[in-house]
């Protein structure tokens, strides 16, 4: 009891001692400040007259003032009730300069550094800027760059900051080695990664310069490749970059562990968390992963998306598919069980859009697949991002959902980075069909930030001269209805195949309406005036009979369904299209023309893309007045490689002029494949193909018309090069089925560029 009483008394004495050190502040004085007002300093220290001051508070006050970044030195003195806070302000930046930077212009650095003129100078900002400059140089391959910051004092507490830069040499990749690889050769692995060995053809690239961040990406690319090939235990042990003695490049060594190859074992789905009855066997039949197939992690991810889509169509919009793996090292198999977990129903609270300085908000909102208040769906979120990306207005698109304070609500944040949508292109090239060609185009895809498209183009070649103007409003009358106008003036030279030329002027209005997410219906109405000129004296009697001018008023309707991943070089998906065009309405020409066609693309293995395509067409000549230039043609640029332009179909027996036909069929089988590691790096793919088709039945029966009604076919090989100066495509095709009157063309190529 006595001991306890003693402890209480000692504690009370300690409290009294501490209290005795706390004194009332009678006055607060701020000294040394020139730019910062006294009231601002007082707000940072949070002490005023009448408050109690304890010396132990000085550390807090000093820390608060330093954290503002405004002061270089702070001292505190408390005497006779007066608290004196003496500060030394950080200087202001007068100017920022760069010296020694030959590879990077000053303006690029000024965009990314934190120190700006009239900003407060701090050593931490300088060090941050040094790292920013070094990081930028490393991305350009100057890994040995040094940056030495200098400070020059000026009057009125100002400083000049100078970054002295020693750029050094570009650190190229001298060699890339792999250790531990048995399944794939060094060359195969080199073709997979983005870091490349230095070579003359990479003059326009930057992947042959050492970049640590790029090496990290390469490690992930290697992992994905091996996982897709069945190596579930694969990992990159290390990626070491060694500088050469001359310090002008790096040797990079990837040490990898392949492990054994695995197959898929038992595949199952767990539906315990879902109350409703579902056909388990039907669900399993939708999966790509099958028992006994080589293990492929990418297929598992694809099946997760398929399950989400399949069950979403069954009414389960909020699901989480969680694959569970069980690895059997003895049997070399991986069992996969897809655990289906239903989630709570969530609704969209707000859609927040940022980064669109030029593009109007409504242009982005109309591409979103849901509105505020709608039920949230992960698939709709992904589709919304895809639609915004497809616009082509933005360099980067980021769409994600964020939790809110409301349990069943989420916000959708849309962040975009705009890019230039205006283009001025001039081009030049050569085609074995059109000869030398030149083109110019002015195009704006996002006119006035409203999502409208406007373009004017012209092209001139040995066979054609075109002048076109077009304008498109993608959401006419604020509906998901596109509307546009086209005005055209075209000239064509058909002397080589048909002994005449054409001149055409006209205009058209077009409308497009979505039928489903991937299907659209297009309606076009227009008028065109076409004149046949330049008829040779030896031309066909049928051509001479049509000399002069004809006007056509036309209406067409086309329905397309397009799921391809790319319009130019698709690797998956298909496109189907059917169209019907009527010309008449009291004009000089009356006919009905129908077309149906499509293409299907499948990547059968990495960079091996198989394509099947075909088209069929028919013309009904209502008043027997259809001109030759409206007839179907095949060969050359119109399809059917191995034959010349308009090289097949009905011809005049007397002078061999091509006349065209009322019925047409064409089909193509093509396989695009890589041609070795080095060719792949240069963007060159090989092609093998088989084409077929026919054009038949002239508009009138005449003994002087040759029409063999033969199905033509050709096979060939070729290559496609995505060169730095533009696309180059050349093909060798050999006709294997042809008629004696056909014109063949074994070799063809096209080259063009924009600069």
C-alpha positions in Angstrom: 0.0 0.0 0.0 2.8 2.3 0.9 4.5 1.6 -2.5 1.4 2.3 -4.4 0.9 5.7 -2.7 4.5 6.6 -3.5 3.9 5.9 -7.2 0.9 8.2 -7.2 2.7 11.0 -5.6 5.7 10.6 -8.0 3.3 10.7 -11.0 1.6 13.9 -9.7 5.0 15.5 -9.2 5.9 14.7 -12.9 2.7 16.2 -14.2 3.3 19.3 -12.2 6.8 19.6 -13.5 5.7 19.3 -17.1 2.9 21.9 -16.5 5.5 24.2 -15.0 7.3 24.3 -18.4 4.3 25.3 -20.3 3.9 29.1 -20.5 1.3 31.4 -21.9 2.2 33.0 -25.3 1.8 36.7 -25.1 3.1 37.6 -28.5 4.1 35.7 -31.8 6.7 37.4 -34.0 7.6 36.2 -37.5 11.0 37.2 -38.9 12.9 36.7 -42.1 9.9 36.3 -44.4 9.8 38.4 -47.6 7.2 36.8 -49.8 5.1 34.7 -47.4 2.7 36.7 -45.3 2.7 36.5 -41.5 -0.8 35.2 -41.5 0.2 32.3 -43.7 3.1 31.4 -41.4 0.8 31.6 -38.3 -1.7 29.2 -40.0 1.1 26.7 -40.5 2.4 26.8 -36.8 -1.2 26.9 -35.4 -0.2 28.9 -32.3 -1.5 32.4 -31.4 -1.4 34.8 -28.4 -3.1 33.4 -25.3 -2.2 29.8 -26.2 0.0 27.6 -23.9 3.5 26.9 -25.3 5.6 23.9 -24.5 9.2 23.8 -25.7 8.5 20.3 -27.0 6.1 21.8 -29.6 9.0 23.4 -31.4 9.8 20.2 -33.4 6.2 20.0 -34.6 6.3 23.7 -35.7 9.6 23.3 -37.5 8.3 20.1 -39.3 5.1 21.8 -40.4 7.0 24.8 -41.9 9.5 22.6 -43.7 6.7 20.5 -45.1 5.3 23.5 -46.9 8.3 23.6 -49.2 8.5 27.3 -48.8 11.4 27.5 -46.3 15.1 26.6 -46.4 15.7 27.1 -42.6 13.5 27.6 -39.5 14.5 28.6 -36.0 12.3 29.1 -32.9 13.1 31.2 -29.8 10.7 31.6 -26.8 11.7 34.3 -24.3 9.5 36.0 -21.6 6.3 35.0 -23.3 7.3 36.0 -26.8 7.5 33.3 -29.5 9.9 34.3 -32.3 9.8 32.2 -35.5 12.7 33.0 -37.8 12.5 31.6 -41.3 14.7 31.7 -44.4 12.6 31.4 -47.5 13.5 29.1 -50.4 14.5 31.1 -53.4 12.3 31.6 -56.5 13.3 30.0 -59.8 14.3 32.8 -62.2 14.8 30.5 -65.2 15.6 26.9 -66.1 18.1 26.0 -68.7 19.6 22.9 -70.3 23.1 22.4 -71.7 24.6 19.6 -73.7 21.3 18.1 -74.9 21.7 17.4 -78.6 19.2 14.5 -78.9 16.3 16.1 -77.0 15.0 19.6 -77.5 14.5 21.9 -74.4 10.8 22.1 -74.9 10.4 18.3 -74.3 12.1 18.6 -70.9 10.1 21.7 -69.9 6.9 19.6 -70.3 7.9 17.0 -67.8 10.1 18.6 -65.1 8.6 20.0 -61.9 10.7 23.2 -61.6 9.3 26.1 -63.6 10.1 29.8 -63.6 8.6 31.7 -60.6 8.2 28.4 -58.8 9.7 27.8 -55.3 13.2 26.2 -55.5 13.8 23.1 -53.4 16.6 20.5 -53.6 14.0 17.6 -53.7 12.4 19.0 -56.9 15.9 19.3 -58.5 16.6 15.6 -57.7 13.2 14.6 -59.0 13.9 16.5 -62.3 17.3 14.8 -62.6 15.6 11.4 -62.4 12.9 12.4 -64.9 15.6 13.5 -67.4 17.6 10.3 -67.0 14.5 8.2 -67.4 13.6 10.0 -70.6 17.1 9.4 -72.0 17.0 5.7 -71.1 13.9 5.3 -73.1 15.8 6.7 -76.1 18.7 4.3 -75.6 21.1 6.7 -73.9 21.6 4.7 -70.7 25.0 6.3 -69.8 23.6 9.8 -69.7 24.7 12.0 -66.7 22.9 15.1 -65.4 24.7 17.6 -63.2 22.3 20.3 -61.8 23.8 23.7 -61.1 22.3 26.7 -59.2 23.3 30.3 -59.8 22.1 32.8 -57.2 20.6 36.1 -58.4 19.4 39.2 -56.5 16.0 39.3 -54.7 16.4 35.7 -53.5 16.1 34.2 -57.0 18.2 31.4 -58.6 18.8 30.1 -62.1 18.8 26.3 -62.4 20.9 24.8 -65.1 20.9 21.1 -65.9 24.3 20.2 -67.5 23.8 17.0 -69.5 26.4 14.5 -70.8 24.4 12.4 -73.2 27.1 9.8 -73.9 26.7 7.1 -76.6 23.6 5.2 -77.5 23.7 1.9 -75.7 22.6 -0.6 -78.5 21.9 -4.2 -78.0 25.0 -6.1 -79.1 23.7 -9.5 -78.4 20.8 -11.5 -76.8 21.4 -14.9 -75.3 19.2 -17.5 -73.6 20.3 -20.0 -71.1 18.1 -23.0 -70.2 16.0 -23.2 -73.3 15.5 -26.6 -74.9 12.0 -26.5 -76.3 12.5 -23.3 -78.4 15.6 -22.1 -80.1 17.3 -18.8 -79.5 16.0 -17.4 -82.8 12.4 -18.4 -81.9 12.6 -16.7 -78.6 14.3 -13.6 -80.0 11.4 -13.2 -82.4 9.0 -13.2 -79.4 10.5 -10.4 -77.3 10.4 -6.7 -78.1 14.1 -6.1 -77.3 16.0 -6.7 -80.5 19.7 -7.0 -81.5 21.0 -4.0 -83.4 20.6 -4.3 -87.2 20.6 -1.9 -90.1 16.9 -2.4 -90.9 15.9 -1.1 -87.5 17.0 2.4 -88.4 13.4 3.6 -87.8 12.8 1.7 -84.6 14.0 2.0 -81.0 13.8 -1.6 -79.9 17.5 -2.3 -80.4 18.4 0.2 -77.7 18.7 -1.0 -74.1 15.6 -0.2 -72.0 15.2 -1.9 -68.6 11.4 -1.4 -68.8 11.3 -3.2 -72.1 13.2 -6.1 -70.7 10.5 -6.5 -68.0 7.9 -6.7 -70.7 10.0 -9.3 -72.5 10.0 -11.5 -69.4 6.2 -11.5 -69.4 6.1 -12.2 -73.2 8.4 -15.3 -72.6 6.2 -16.4 -69.8 3.0 -16.2 -71.8 4.6 -18.0 -74.7 5.7 -21.0 -72.6 2.5 -21.1 -70.7 0.6 -21.3 -74.0 2.9 -24.2 -75.1 2.1 -26.2 -71.9 5.0 -25.3 -69.6 3.0 -24.5 -66.4 6.2 -24.3 -64.3 8.1 -21.9 -66.5 9.7 -18.8 -65.0 12.4 -16.4 -66.0 15.2 -16.8 -63.4 17.0 -13.6 -64.4 17.6 -11.1 -67.1 21.1 -9.6 -66.9 22.4 -6.7 -69.0 26.2 -6.4 -69.2 27.8 -3.3 -70.5 30.6 -3.8 -73.1 34.1 -2.8 -72.4 33.7 0.1 -74.9 30.5 1.2 -73.1 28.7 1.4 -76.3 26.2 -1.4 -75.9 24.8 -4.2 -73.8 24.7 -8.0 -73.9 21.5 -9.3 -72.4 21.2 -12.8 -71.0 17.9 -14.4 -70.2 18.2 -17.4 -67.8 15.0 -19.4 -67.9 13.6 -22.5 -66.3 11.3 -24.4 -68.7 10.2 -27.3 -66.6 8.1 -30.2 -68.0 5.3 -29.9 -70.5 1.7 -30.4 -69.1 -1.6 -31.4 -70.6 -5.1 -30.5 -69.4 -6.5 -33.0 -67.0 -10.1 -33.0 -65.7 -12.2 -30.0 -66.7 -15.2 -29.1 -64.6 -17.5 -26.2 -63.6 -18.8 -25.6 -60.0 -22.3 -24.2 -59.9 -23.0 -24.7 -56.2 -23.5 -20.9 -55.6 -26.2 -20.6 -58.3 -29.7 -21.5 -57.2 -31.2 -22.1 -60.6 -30.8 -25.4 -62.6 -28.3 -25.2 -65.4 -27.3 -27.8 -67.9 -23.7 -28.6 -66.8 -22.9 -30.6 -70.0 -24.1 -27.8 -72.2 -21.8 -25.4 -70.3 -18.8 -27.7 -70.6 -19.4 -28.0 -74.4 -18.9 -24.2 -74.8 -15.3 -24.4 -73.4 -12.2 -24.4 -75.6 -10.2 -26.3 -72.9 -10.6 -30.1 -73.3 -9.2 -33.0 -71.4 -5.9 -34.2 -73.0 -5.1 -31.0 -74.9 -1.8 -29.3 -74.3 -2.0 -27.0 -71.3 -2.6 -23.4 -72.4 -3.2 -20.6 -69.9 -4.5 -18.3 -72.7 -7.4 -20.8 -73.4 -8.4 -20.6 -69.7 -8.7 -16.8 -69.9 -10.8 -17.2 -73.1 -13.1 -19.7 -71.4 -13.6 -17.3 -68.5 -14.9 -14.8 -71.0 -17.1 -17.4 -72.7 -18.6 -18.5 -69.4 -19.4 -14.9 -68.5 -21.1 -14.3 -71.9 -22.9 -17.6 -71.8 -24.3 -17.2 -68.3 -25.0 -13.5 -69.0 -27.3 -14.6 -71.8 -29.1 -16.8 -69.2 -29.8 -13.7 -67.1 -26.8 -13.9 -64.8 -25.3 -10.4 -65.4 -23.1 -10.2 -62.3 -20.8 -13.1 -62.1 -17.3 -13.9 -61.0 -15.6 -16.8 -62.8 -12.7 -18.1 -60.7 -10.5 -20.9 -62.2 -9.1 -23.3 -59.7 -6.0 -25.3 -60.7 -4.7 -28.6 -59.4 -1.4 -29.7 -60.8 -0.4 -33.4 -60.9 3.4 -33.5 -61.4 3.5 -37.3 -61.7 0.8 -37.4 -64.4 2.0 -34.1 -65.9 -1.6 -32.8 -66.0 -3.4 -29.7 -64.8 -7.0 -30.0 -63.7 -9.2 -26.9 -64.1 -12.4 -26.2 -62.2 -14.3 -23.0 -63.1 -15.9 -21.8 -59.9 -19.0 -19.7 -60.8 -19.8 -17.1 -58.1 -22.8 -14.8 -58.5 -22.2 -11.2 -57.4 -24.6 -8.6 -56.1 -26.6 -6.4 -58.4 -24.9 -3.1 -58.8 -26.1 0.1 -60.6 -24.2 3.0 -62.3 -24.2 6.1 -60.1 -22.3 8.6 -62.2 -20.2 8.5 -65.4 -17.2 10.9 -65.0 -15.3 11.9 -68.1 -11.9 13.5 -68.0 -9.1 14.4 -70.5 -11.3 15.4 -73.4 -10.2 19.0 -73.9 -11.4 19.2 -77.5 -14.0 16.4 -77.8 -17.4 17.2 -76.5 -18.7 15.1 -73.5 -21.7 13.9 -75.4 -19.5 12.4 -78.1 -18.1 10.0 -75.5 -21.3 9.4 -73.6 -23.1 8.2 -76.6 -20.6 5.5 -77.1 -21.1 4.1 -73.6 -23.2 1.0 -73.5 -25.0 2.1 -70.4 -26.3 5.3 -68.8 -26.4 6.6 -65.3 -28.9 4.5 -63.4 -28.5 1.3 -65.5 -27.4 -2.0 -64.1 -23.6 -2.4 -64.2 -22.1 -5.0 -66.4 -18.5 -5.9 -66.9 -19.0 -6.9 -70.5 -20.7 -3.5 -71.2 -17.8 -1.8 -69.6 -15.4 -3.6 -71.9 -17.5 -2.9 -74.9 -17.7 0.8 -74.0 -14.0 1.0 -73.9 -13.7 -0.7 -77.3 -16.2 1.7 -78.9 -14.3 4.7 -77.6 -11.0 3.3 -78.8 -12.5 2.5 -82.3 -13.4 6.2 -82.7 -9.7 6.9 -83.3 -9.9 10.2 -81.4 -7.8 9.2 -78.5 -4.3 8.0 -77.9 -5.2 6.3 -74.7 -8.6 5.2 -73.3 -9.1 4.0 -69.7 -12.5 3.0 -68.5 -13.0 1.6 -65.0 -15.5 1.4 -62.2 -15.0 2.9 -58.7 -16.8 2.1 -55.5 -19.0 4.8 -53.9 -20.3 5.4 -50.4 -23.6 3.8 -51.6 -23.6 0.0 -51.3 -25.2 -0.9 -54.6 -23.8 2.0 -56.7 -20.5 2.4 -58.7 -19.1 5.3 -60.6 -17.7 4.9 -64.0 -14.5 6.9 -64.6 -13.6 7.5 -68.2 -10.1 9.0 -68.7 -8.9 9.7 -72.3 -5.8 11.2 -73.8 -6.6 13.0 -77.0 -4.6 12.8 -80.2 -4.6 14.7 -83.4 -7.5 13.7 -85.6 -6.7 16.0 -88.5 -4.6 14.6 -91.3 -2.9 16.0 -94.4 -1.5 13.1 -96.4 0.3 13.1 -99.7 1.3 9.8 -101.3 3.2 8.2 -104.1 3.6 4.6 -105.3 3.5 2.2 -108.1 1.1 -0.6 -109.1 1.5 -3.2 -111.8 -2.2 -2.5 -112.6 -2.5 1.3 -112.2 1.1 2.3 -113.0 2.6 5.3 -111.1 0.2 6.9 -108.7 0.0 10.0 -106.5 -2.6 11.1 -104.0 -3.5 13.9 -101.6 -6.0 13.9 -98.8 -7.2 16.4 -96.2 -9.2 14.6 -93.5 -10.7 15.5 -90.1 -12.2 12.7 -88.1 -13.4 14.8 -85.2 -14.6 18.0 -86.8 -15.0 20.8 -84.2 -14.9 18.1 -81.5 -18.4 16.9 -82.4 -17.3 13.5 -83.8 -18.1 14.4 -87.4 -15.9 13.3 -90.2 -15.0 15.5 -93.2 -12.5 14.7 -96.0 -11.4 15.8 -99.4 -9.1 13.6 -101.5 -7.7 13.4 -104.9 -5.6 10.7 -106.6 -4.0 10.4 -110.0 -2.5 7.3 -111.7 -2.0 5.9 -115.1 -5.6 4.6 -115.2 -7.6 6.9 -113.0 -8.1 10.4 -111.7 -10.4 10.9 -108.6 -11.7 13.9 -106.8 -13.9 13.2 -103.8 -15.5 15.1 -100.9 -17.4 13.6 -98.0 -19.0 14.5 -94.8 -20.4 12.2 -92.1 -22.5 12.9 -89.0 -22.4 9.7 -86.9 -25.3 10.6 -84.7 -27.8 12.3 -86.9 -30.6 14.1 -85.0 -29.0 12.9 -81.8 -29.9 9.3 -82.7 -27.6 6.4 -83.3 -28.1 7.0 -87.0 -25.2 8.0 -89.3 -25.8 10.4 -92.2 -23.4 11.6 -94.8 -23.0 13.2 -98.2 -20.5 12.3 -100.9 -19.6 14.3 -104.0 -17.3 12.7 -106.6 -15.7 13.4 -109.9 -13.9 10.3 -111.4 -12.2 9.4 -114.6 -11.2 5.9 -115.7 -9.0 4.6 -118.5 -10.2 1.2 -119.9 -8.2 1.5 -123.1 -6.1 -1.6 -122.6 -8.9 -4.0 -121.9 -12.0 -2.3 -123.5 -10.9 0.6 -125.7 -12.8 3.4 -124.0 -12.6 5.9 -121.1 -15.3 7.1 -118.6 -16.0 10.4 -116.9 -18.3 10.3 -113.9 -19.7 13.1 -111.7 -22.3 12.7 -109.0 -23.4 13.0 -105.4 -25.1 10.7 -102.9 -26.7 10.8 -99.4 -26.1 7.8 -97.1 -27.6 6.7 -93.8 -26.6 4.0 -91.4 -28.5 2.5 -88.5 -27.3 -0.2 -86.0 -29.3 -3.4 -86.0 -27.3 -5.1 -83.2 -23.9 -4.4 -81.6 -22.1 -5.7 -84.7 -24.7 -5.3 -87.4 -25.6 -2.1 -89.4 -27.9 -1.3 -92.2 -26.8 1.3 -94.7 -29.0 3.1 -97.2 -27.6 5.3 -100.0 -29.5 7.4 -102.5 -27.7 9.4 -105.2 -27.4 10.6 -108.8 -24.5 10.1 -111.2 -23.8 11.2 -114.7 -21.4 9.0 -116.7 -19.9 9.6 -120.1 -18.1 7.1 -122.3 -15.3 8.9 -124.3 -12.1 8.2 -126.1 -13.5 5.2 -128.0 -10.9 3.7 -130.3 -11.7 3.3 -133.9 -11.2 -0.4 -133.6 -13.4 -0.8 -130.5 -16.1 -3.3 -130.2 -19.5 -2.5 -131.8 -21.1 -2.8 -128.4 -18.8 -0.1 -127.0 -19.3 2.2 -130.0 -23.1 1.9 -129.6 -22.9 3.3 -126.0 -20.8 6.4 -126.7 -22.2 9.4 -125.0 -23.7 10.3 -121.6 -26.2 8.6 -119.3 -27.6 9.7 -116.0 -28.6 7.3 -113.3 -30.6 7.9 -110.1 -29.9 5.0 -107.7 -31.0 3.7 -104.3 -29.0 0.9 -102.4 -29.4 -0.9 -99.2 -26.6 -2.9 -97.6 -26.5 -4.9 -94.3 -23.2 -5.8 -92.7 -22.2 -7.9 -89.7 -18.6 -7.4 -88.7 -16.8 -9.0 -85.8 -13.3 -8.7 -87.1 -10.5 -7.4 -84.8 -9.1 -5.2 -87.5 -10.3 -3.8 -90.8 -6.9 -3.9 -92.5 -5.1 -7.0 -91.2 -7.7 -9.1 -89.3 -6.6 -12.2 -87.4 -10.0 -13.3 -86.1 -13.7 -12.8 -86.7 -15.8 -12.6 -89.8 -17.6 -10.0 -91.9 -20.8 -10.8 -93.9 -22.5 -8.3 -96.2 -25.5 -8.3 -98.5 -26.6 -5.4 -100.7 -29.2 -4.6 -103.2 -29.0 -1.5 -105.6 -31.8 -0.2 -107.8 -31.1 2.3 -110.6 -34.1 4.0 -112.4 -36.7 6.4 -111.1 -37.1 7.8 -114.6 -33.4 8.1 -115.3 -31.6 6.8 -118.4 -30.7 3.4 -116.8 -32.9 0.9 -115.0 -31.5 -2.2 -113.4 -31.3 -4.1 -110.2 -28.0 -5.4 -108.8 -27.5 -7.7 -105.8 -24.3 -8.8 -104.0 -23.6 -11.1 -101.1 -20.2 -11.9 -99.7 -18.1 -12.1 -96.6 -14.8 -13.2 -95.1 -13.7 -15.4 -92.1 -10.4 -15.1 -90.4 -8.7 -17.5 -87.9 -5.3 -17.4 -86.3 -4.5 -21.1 -86.3 -1.2 -20.6 -84.5 0.9 -17.6 -83.6 1.1 -15.3 -86.7 -0.5 -18.0 -88.9 -3.8 -16.5 -90.2 -6.1 -18.5 -92.4 -8.7 -16.5 -94.4 -11.7 -17.7 -96.4 -13.6 -15.1 -98.5 -16.1 -15.0 -101.3 -18.6 -12.9 -103.1 -21.4 -13.5 -105.6 -23.4 -11.0 -107.6 -26.2 -10.7 -110.2 -27.7 -8.0 -112.3 -31.3 -7.8 -113.7 -31.4 -5.6 -116.7 -34.9 -4.3 -116.5 -35.1 -2.2 -119.7 -32.1 -3.7 -121.6 -30.2 -0.4 -121.2 -27.5 -1.3 -118.7 -24.2 0.2 -119.8 -20.9 -1.8 -120.0 -19.3 0.1 -117.1 -22.1 -1.2 -114.7 -21.4 -4.9 -115.6 -19.3 -7.2 -113.3 -15.6 -7.5 -114.0 -13.0 -9.8 -112.4 -9.2 -10.0 -112.5 -6.3 -7.9 -111.2 -7.4 -5.4 -108.5 -10.9 -6.6 -108.8 -9.9 -10.1 -107.5 -8.8 -13.4 -109.0 -5.0 -13.1 -109.0 -3.2 -14.6 -111.9 -5.5 -12.8 -114.4 -5.2 -9.3 -115.8 -7.5 -6.5 -115.0 -11.0 -7.5 -116.5 -9.1 -10.5 -117.7 -12.0 -13.0 -117.6 -15.6 -13.0 -118.8 -17.4 -12.2 -122.0 -15.3 -10.6 -124.7 -15.8 -9.3 -128.3 -14.4 -12.0 -130.6 -13.4 -9.4 -133.3 -11.1 -7.2 -131.2 -10.7 -8.9 -127.8 -12.4 -6.1 -125.9 -13.7 -7.0 -122.4 -17.4 -6.5 -122.1 -18.3 -7.7 -118.6 -21.1 -10.0 -117.4 -24.4 -10.0 -115.5 -23.3 -12.8 -113.1 -20.2 -13.0 -111.0 -18.7 -15.4 -108.4 -15.3 -15.1 -106.7 -13.7 -17.0 -103.8 -10.3 -17.0 -102.0 -8.4 -19.2 -99.6 -5.3 -17.6 -98.1 -2.8 -18.4 -95.5 -0.5 -15.7 -94.1 2.5 -17.0 -92.2 5.8 -15.7 -90.7 9.0 -16.2 -92.8 11.6 -16.7 -90.0 12.7 -14.5 -87.1 14.5 -11.9 -89.1 11.7 -11.5 -91.7 9.2 -11.2 -88.8 11.2 -8.5 -87.2 11.2 -6.6 -90.5 7.4 -6.9 -90.8 7.4 -9.4 -93.7 4.8 -12.2 -93.9 4.5 -14.9 -96.5 1.3 -15.7 -98.4 0.0 -18.8 -100.1 -3.4 -18.6 -101.8 -5.9 -20.1 -104.1 -8.4 -17.9 -106.0 -11.4 -18.9 -108.1 -14.4 -17.4 -109.8 -16.2 -16.5 -113.1 -18.0 -13.7 -114.9 -20.6 -14.7 -117.4 -23.5 -13.7 -119.6 -23.3 -10.6 -121.6 -26.4 -8.3 -121.7 -27.4 -9.6 -125.1 -26.9 -12.8 -127.1 -24.7 -12.3 -130.0 -22.5 -14.7 -132.0 -19.6 -12.2 -131.9 -19.4 -12.5 -128.1 -17.2 -15.1 -126.6 -18.4 -16.4 -123.2 -16.8 -19.7 -122.1 -18.8 -19.9 -118.8 -15.8 -21.5 -117.3 -14.9 -21.5 -113.6 -11.4 -20.0 -113.4 -8.9 -20.9 -110.7 -5.4 -19.9 -109.7 -2.8 -20.7 -107.0 0.1 -18.6 -105.9 2.5 -17.4 -103.4 3.5 -13.9 -102.3 4.7 -11.7 -99.5 3.4 -8.6 -97.6 5.9 -6.2 -96.1 4.9 -3.5 -93.7 8.0 -1.4 -94.6 8.9 1.9 -92.8 8.0 3.7 -96.1 4.6 2.0 -96.6 3.0 -1.3 -97.5 4.5 -3.4 -100.2 2.7 -6.5 -101.5 3.8 -8.7 -104.4 2.3 -12.0 -105.6 3.0 -14.7 -108.2 -0.1 -16.5 -109.3 -0.4 -19.4 -111.9 -3.8 -20.0 -113.5 -4.8 -23.7 -113.2 -8.1 -23.3 -114.9 -8.8 -20.8 -117.6 -10.4 -20.1 -121.0 -8.5 -19.5 -124.1 -9.7 -15.9 -124.5 -8.6 -14.9 -120.9 -5.8 -12.5 -120.3 -3.4 -13.7 -117.6 -0.9 -11.8 -115.4 1.5 -14.0 -113.4 3.2 -11.3 -111.3 1.7 -8.3 -109.6 2.7 -5.9 -107.0 1.6 -2.7 -105.2 3.6 -0.1 -103.4 2.6 3.1 -101.8 3.4 5.4 -98.9 2.3 8.6 -97.1 4.8 11.2 -96.0 
